[in-house]
Amino acid sequence: MSAKTILLVDDDVDILETTQYLLLRENYNVITAKDGEEAVLKYKITTPDIVFMDIKMPKLNGFEAFSKIKKLDNQAKIVFTSA
């Protein structure tokens, strides 16, 4: 069984790096993005199994990025997070 890929999106670098570290320790493949715009781009490139996305971010907020990703893939699994 291959490791699942997670797209982790947050503009807070500390949260992003800490969460990435924890997920890598559990043997997930982790891709990170620092804003909604980067998240959409990385989703197009990688098509991860699930996305954990912050709501309040620069460029595109989580809801805007969600809409764009769902247009690319209506089966996308996205979980919103907020600190």
C-alpha positions as CSV (number, residue, x, y, z in Angstrom):
1,M,0.0,0.0,0.0
2,S,1.5,3.3,-1.0
3,A,1.5,6.3,1.3
4,K,-1.3,8.8,1.0
5,T,-0.5,12.3,-0.2
6,I,-1.7,15.3,1.8
7,L,-1.7,18.9,0.6
8,L,-1.2,21.1,3.7
9,V,-2.1,24.8,3.2
10,D,-1.4,27.5,5.8
11,D,0.1,31.0,5.7
12,D,1.6,30.5,9.2
13,V,5.0,28.9,8.5
14,D,5.3,27.5,12.1
15,I,2.0,25.7,11.9
16,L,2.8,24.5,8.4
17,E,6.3,23.1,9.3
18,T,5.1,21.5,12.6
19,T,2.1,19.8,11.0
20,Q,4.3,18.7,8.1
21,Y,6.8,17.2,10.5
22,L,4.1,15.2,12.4
23,L,2.5,13.9,9.2
24,L,5.9,12.9,7.7
25,R,6.6,10.9,10.9
26,E,3.4,9.0,10.2
27,N,4.7,8.1,6.7
28,Y,2.4,10.4,4.7
29,N,3.7,12.2,1.6
30,V,3.2,15.9,2.4
31,I,3.1,18.8,0.0
32,T,2.8,22.4,1.4
33,A,1.5,25.7,0.2
34,K,1.6,29.0,1.9
35,D,-1.5,30.6,0.3
36,G,-4.7,29.7,-1.6
37,E,-3.2,30.5,-5.0
38,E,-0.2,28.2,-4.4
39,A,-2.6,25.5,-3.1
40,V,-4.6,25.5,-6.4
41,L,-1.4,25.3,-8.4
42,K,0.0,22.4,-6.3
43,Y,-3.4,20.6,-6.4
44,K,-3.3,20.7,-10.3
45,I,0.3,19.3,-10.3
46,T,-0.1,16.6,-7.6
47,T,-3.8,15.7,-7.1
48,P,-3.4,14.8,-3.4
49,D,-5.6,12.4,-1.6
50,I,-6.8,15.1,0.9
51,V,-6.2,18.8,1.5
52,F,-6.0,20.4,4.9
53,M,-6.5,24.1,4.3
54,D,-6.5,27.2,6.5
55,I,-9.4,29.6,5.9
56,K,-7.7,33.0,6.4
57,M,-4.8,33.4,4.0
58,P,-3.5,36.0,1.6
59,K,-4.0,36.0,-2.2
60,L,-6.9,33.5,-2.2
61,N,-8.6,32.6,1.1
62,G,-9.5,29.0,1.9
63,F,-13.0,29.3,0.6
64,E,-11.9,30.8,-2.7
65,A,-9.2,28.1,-3.1
66,F,-11.8,25.5,-2.3
67,S,-14.0,26.7,-5.1
68,K,-11.2,26.6,-7.6
69,I,-10.0,23.2,-6.6
70,K,-13.6,21.8,-6.7
71,K,-13.9,23.1,-10.3
72,L,-10.7,21.2,-11.2
73,D,-11.8,18.0,-9.3
74,N,-15.4,17.7,-7.9
75,Q,-14.2,14.7,-5.9
76,A,-11.5,16.6,-4.1
77,K,-11.5,16.0,-0.3
78,I,-10.8,19.3,1.6
79,V,-10.8,19.9,5.3
80,F,-10.8,23.5,6.5
81,T,-8.6,24.4,9.5
82,S,-8.3,27.6,11.5
83,A,-6.2,28.6,14.4
